[in-house]
Amino acid sequence: MDTTELNKEQRILRQMRKTLGNVVKDATPLGGRPNPLSNATIQDIRDCFALISEREKELAEVLGFDPAKPYYNDGEQPNTQVISFAKPTKQ
């Protein structure tokens, strides 16, 4: 598999996660109303999220991404500096 195919698969997984999340959000009942989804369906949705996450981790390993560091599409890390703020003392 080349990186183009892997990137396409990542985009597919990202869109699947987003769509599935929106379905869950739209189907979540308000104010104590009964859930329209069965317990089996809710478990299947959880399993889907777990599979998507697992595959995304595998793809990140293949592409050499460090999951602890953010990924930027343009490939450049932001040029930032940490600034410490000191709270002024009351006199």
C-alpha positions as CSV (number, residue, x, y, z in Angstrom):
1,M,0.0,0.0,0.0
2,D,1.4,3.4,-0.9
3,T,0.9,6.6,1.1
4,T,-1.8,7.8,-1.3
5,E,-4.0,4.8,-0.6
6,L,-3.3,5.1,3.2
7,N,-4.2,8.8,3.2
8,K,-7.4,8.0,1.3
9,E,-8.2,5.3,3.9
10,Q,-7.6,7.8,6.7
11,R,-10.0,10.3,5.1
12,I,-12.6,7.6,4.8
13,L,-12.2,6.6,8.4
14,R,-12.4,10.2,9.6
15,Q,-15.6,10.8,7.6
16,M,-17.1,7.5,8.9
17,R,-16.3,8.5,12.5
18,K,-17.8,12.0,11.9
19,T,-21.0,10.6,10.3
20,L,-21.5,8.0,12.9
21,G,-21.0,10.5,15.6
22,N,-23.6,12.8,14.0
23,V,-26.1,9.9,13.8
24,V,-25.5,9.2,17.5
25,K,-26.0,12.9,18.4
26,D,-29.2,13.2,16.3
27,A,-30.6,10.0,17.7
28,T,-29.9,10.9,21.4
29,P,-33.2,11.5,23.2
30,L,-33.8,14.7,25.1
31,G,-35.0,15.0,28.7
32,G,-35.5,11.5,29.9
33,R,-37.3,10.2,26.8
34,P,-36.7,6.6,25.8
35,N,-33.7,5.9,23.5
36,P,-34.9,4.9,20.0
37,L,-31.9,2.7,19.6
38,S,-31.8,-0.8,21.0
39,N,-29.0,-1.9,23.4
40,A,-27.6,-4.1,20.6
41,T,-27.4,-1.2,18.2
42,I,-25.7,1.0,20.8
43,Q,-23.1,-1.8,21.4
44,D,-22.6,-2.1,17.6
45,I,-22.0,1.6,17.4
46,R,-19.4,1.4,20.2
47,D,-17.7,-1.5,18.4
48,C,-17.6,0.5,15.1
49,F,-15.9,3.4,16.9
50,A,-13.4,1.0,18.5
51,L,-12.6,-0.6,15.1
52,I,-12.2,2.9,13.4
53,S,-9.9,4.0,16.2
54,E,-7.9,0.8,16.0
55,R,-7.4,1.1,12.3
56,E,-6.4,4.7,12.5
57,K,-3.7,3.8,15.0
58,E,-2.4,1.1,12.6
59,L,-2.3,3.6,9.8
60,A,-0.5,6.1,11.9
61,E,2.1,3.5,12.7
62,V,2.6,2.6,9.0
63,L,2.9,6.2,8.1
64,G,5.3,6.9,11.0
65,F,3.1,9.4,12.8
66,D,3.7,9.9,16.5
67,P,0.3,9.8,18.2
68,A,1.6,12.1,21.0
69,K,2.3,14.9,18.5
70,P,-0.3,16.7,16.5
71,Y,-0.3,16.3,12.8
72,Y,-0.6,19.2,10.4
73,N,-1.8,18.8,6.8
74,D,0.9,21.2,5.5
75,G,3.6,19.2,7.2
76,E,5.0,22.2,9.1
77,Q,5.0,22.4,12.8
78,P,3.9,25.8,14.1
79,N,6.7,28.1,15.2
80,T,5.7,28.9,18.8
81,Q,7.4,29.9,22.0
82,V,6.1,29.3,25.5
83,I,5.6,32.4,27.5
84,S,5.3,32.4,31.2
85,F,2.9,34.9,32.8
86,A,3.5,36.0,36.3
87,K,0.6,37.3,38.3
88,P,1.5,40.8,39.7
89,T,1.6,41.0,43.5
90,K,-0.8,43.3,45.3
91,Q,1.0,46.1,47.1
